Amino acid sequence: MLAAKPEDNFPRDALALEFAKSDRPADPWEHFDYLLKNHPPYSATYCQAGMFLSDQGRREEAKEVFTRGVDVTRQQGNRHAPSELERAREELAAEG
């Protein structure tokens, strides 16, 4: 699907999530990073990428991604996502 529509966010996001289950962390990050850089309004990426970074021990980067996600989703007028991203950032901060 991604080969057929490389600019479609959903297949790239789904592929990143599948790769995140593997033992090769560079593979999912390549897709999360692409989405964050090339499709910043795609709000689903912020939570998923932040959780992935956190799982990889990249806590400061995860906090930055969550923070950017809060800003993006607020600008979009999303009422639910900013609070979820803030909660994820706060939980990460409380862990260490």
PyMOL commands that set and color helices and strands:
alter all, ss='L'
color gray80, all
select helices_A, chain A and resi 9-20+26-38+44-55+59-75+81-95
alter helices_A, ss='H'
color red, helices_A
deselect
rebuild
show_as cartoon
